[in-house]
Amino acid sequence: MEYRKHIMDNVHGKIAVTDLEYQIINTSIFKRLKGIKQLGTVHEVFPTGEHTRFPHSLGTMHTARKWCEALQVDPHNQELVEVAGLCHDLGHGPFSHLWEFFVKEANPGFSWEHEESSYEMLLLAIEENPEIKISENDLLFIKELICGSDTKPLNEYPYQAREKDYFYLYEIISNKITGIDVDKFDYLARDDRALFNKSQIKFDYGRLSDSEQLLKVVEGKLYKDKEQSPLVKRIAIRDKEARSIQKIFQDRSELHQTAYQHKTVKIFDRMYIDVWILASSFIKVSGKNGQMYTLAKACEDELALSKLTDEWVMQSIRNSEDQDLQEARDLLQRIDQRKMYKSVAHIKIVDDGSLSLKTAEDSVQILKNSLKEVSEKHLGVVDLYINMGTKDKSNPVEKMMFYKKGSDKGFFKNSNELKTIVPEQTYDKQLFVLCKIDDQELLKKAQKEVDVWITNHPEWTLM
């Protein structure tokens, strides 16, 4: 492949850029990522956690290239996979994932995730710069690489742009089966460097990405547990690397525990969301055809969303003189002055392996409802949930394909084979009960409600 430019990166060193990638990078749509913090409010606790989605997107593109080279992908498909890596986060709202929580809370019943918006943003970038030339089928391929497939029965092949022999390409950017992908490789390395100067993560992402001896394309079942699963070409990893691969999810858990879901970060998350909810109806942004959207609705229109950055949102509130925004400004000043919500209780789940997540969620809802009756406005519960990247308690490594040295056959490892390298508990759930005002009487009432709830729900314990 021919490269037009090289960019220096503090994680990967020199990153080469093709002409197509250069054209995309140099649009206002892509440059917007310089105004979107990668780690939301983590900077409130770890001041060096202020890096943005811009370098992460470049790093994901670069790591995708490394994987494509190791798997000997043809140049055309390789560049498209790289572009998908480059554009996979274009649709993030201000403060990244935290904005998704805000949108969900402000619009009950409304579902939005940034991936669909990422594809729509790419179309905006193409509209801005007509020199970006991508065919209709290749655009569909990029969309599927970023967003996954439209819903189909689990016994059918899910993609349209590329056939079964190319399914392994769909595992590189956003792996919907195992969660092991180059997006995760870059953000773990990048976040660890920014926050802890490379001291927390144990997995050597570079060794796997740079080695043709550890990655291979093999034929295997798309869905491990489905008898009628289609056979596809999948990425397999040398069986001796199983322990290293398991470290990816342990590294992820470590960063969640120490940074992403640090107790103080979770409190700031709650305060930021409260600011946006207070301000949402009074700050409007224009979308297509001049239609105006509130902050909470801007994600419905990619043009409106493209105008939102961290600073634009916060400064629009901070600098406003509108009386309707006074409450939001006051709370924002509390954040600036570090006058945080008070913790009433810290609660941890107790699970011997038999507890269902639904039981845990149902009991949490009971607690939230009882606190609402005391004070819906001034009491709240924030969740800390750390898992291995799956929505249930399963181990994603069980869904990976491995191969033995000298063999072209892929196989799965079962839970017994992985038992010695998997933590006894693959998830953790904790709750923080918060009081938003300095009111000792309210604190006592909240603590009493928590004590009663704990007595009735032995699956939880106070810390």
Rosetta blueprint (number, residue, H / E / L):
1 M L
2 E L
3 Y L
4 R L
5 K E
6 H E
7 I E
8 M E
9 D E
10 N L
11 V L
12 H L
13 G E
14 K E
15 I E
16 A E
17 V E
18 T L
19 D H
20 L H
21 E H
22 Y H
23 Q H
24 I H
25 I H
26 N L
27 T L
28 S H
29 I H
30 F H
31 K H
32 R H
33 L H
34 K H
35 G H
36 I L
37 K E
38 Q L
39 L L
40 G L
41 T L
42 V H
43 H H
44 E H
45 V L
46 F L
47 P L
48 T L
49 G L
50 E L
51 H L
52 T E
53 R H
54 F H
55 P H
56 H H
57 S H
58 L H
59 G H
60 T H
61 M H
62 H H
63 T H
64 A H
65 R H
66 K H
67 W H
68 C H
69 E H
70 A H
71 L L
72 Q L
73 V L
74 D L
75 P H
76 H H
77 N H
78 Q H
79 E H
80 L H
81 V H
82 E H
83 V H
84 A H
85 G H
86 L H
87 C H
88 H L
89 D L
90 L L
91 G L
92 H L
93 G L
94 P L
95 F L
96 S L
97 H H
98 L H
99 W H
100 E H
101 F H
102 F H
103 V H
104 K H
105 E H
106 A H
107 N L
108 P L
109 G L
110 F L
111 S L
112 W L
113 E L
114 H H
115 E H
116 E H
117 S H
118 S H
119 Y H
120 E H
121 M H
122 L H
123 L H
124 L H
125 A H
126 I H
127 E H
128 E H
129 N L
130 P L
131 E L
132 I L
133 K L
134 I L
135 S L
136 E H
137 N H
138 D H
139 L H
140 L H
141 F H
142 I H
143 K H
144 E H
145 L H
146 I H
147 C H
148 G L
149 S L
150 D L
151 T L
152 K L
153 P L
154 L L
155 N L
156 E L
157 Y L
158 P L
159 Y L
160 Q L
161 A L
162 R L
163 E L
164 K H
165 D H
166 Y H
167 F H
168 Y H
169 L H
170 Y H
171 E H
172 I L
173 I L
174 S L
175 N L
176 K L
177 I L
178 T L
179 G L
180 I L
181 D L
182 V H
183 D H
184 K H
185 F H
186 D H
187 Y H
188 L H
189 A H
190 R H
191 D H
192 D H
193 R H
194 A H
195 L H
196 F H
197 N L
198 K L
199 S L
200 Q L
201 I L
202 K L
203 F L
204 D L
205 Y H
206 G H
207 R H
208 L H
209 S H
210 D L
211 S L
212 E L
213 Q L
214 L L
215 L E
216 K E
217 V E
218 V E
219 E E
220 G E
221 K E
222 L L
223 Y L
224 K L
225 D L
226 K L
227 E L
228 Q L
229 S L
230 P L
231 L E
232 V E
233 K E
234 R E
235 I E
236 A E
237 I E
238 R E
239 D H
240 K H
241 E H
242 A H
243 R H
244 S H
245 I H
246 Q H
247 K H
248 I H
249 F H
250 Q H
251 D H
252 R H
253 S H
254 E H
255 L H
256 H H
257 Q H
258 T H
259 A H
260 Y H
261 Q L
262 H L
263 K H
264 T H
265 V H
266 K H
267 I H
268 F H
269 D H
270 R H
271 M H
272 Y H
273 I H
274 D H
275 V H
276 W H
277 I H
278 L H
279 A H
280 S H
281 S H
282 F H
283 I L
284 K E
285 V E
286 S E
287 G L
288 K H
289 N H
290 G H
291 Q L
292 M E
293 Y E
294 T E
295 L H
296 A H
297 K H
298 A H
299 C H
300 E H
301 D L
302 E H
303 L H
304 A H
305 L H
306 S L
307 K L
308 L L
309 T L
310 D H
311 E H
312 W H
313 V H
314 M H
315 Q H
316 S H
317 I H
318 R H
319 N L
320 S L
321 E L
322 D L
323 Q H
324 D H
325 L H
326 Q H
327 E H
328 A H
329 R H
330 D H
331 L H
332 L H
333 Q H
334 R H
335 I H
336 D H
337 Q L
338 R L
339 K L
340 M L
341 Y L
342 K E
343 S E
344 V E
345 A E
346 H E
347 I E
348 K E
349 I E
350 V L
351 D L
352 D L
353 G L
354 S L
355 L L
356 S L
357 L H
358 K H
359 T H
360 A H
361 E H
362 D H
363 S H
364 V H
365 Q H
366 I H
367 L H
368 K H
369 N H
370 S H
371 L H
372 K H
373 E H
374 V H
375 S H
376 E L
377 K L
378 H L
379 L E
380 G E
381 V E
382 V E
383 D E
384 L E
385 Y E
386 I E
387 N L
388 M L
389 G L
390 T L
391 K L
392 D L
393 K L
394 S L
395 N L
396 P H
397 V H
398 E H
399 K H
400 M L
401 M E
402 F E
403 Y E
404 K L
405 K L
406 G L
407 S L
408 D L
409 K E
410 G E
411 F E
412 F L
413 K L
414 N L
415 S H
416 N H
417 E H
418 L H
419 K H
420 T H
421 I H
422 V L
423 P L
424 E L
425 Q L
426 T L
427 Y L
428 D E
429 K E
430 Q E
431 L E
432 F E
433 V E
434 L E
435 C E
436 K L
437 I L
438 D L
439 D L
440 Q H
441 E H
442 L H
443 L H
444 K H
445 K H
446 A H
447 Q H
448 K H
449 E H
450 V H
451 D H
452 V H
453 W H
454 I H
455 T H
456 N H
457 H L
458 P L
459 E L
460 W E
461 T E
462 L E
463 M L
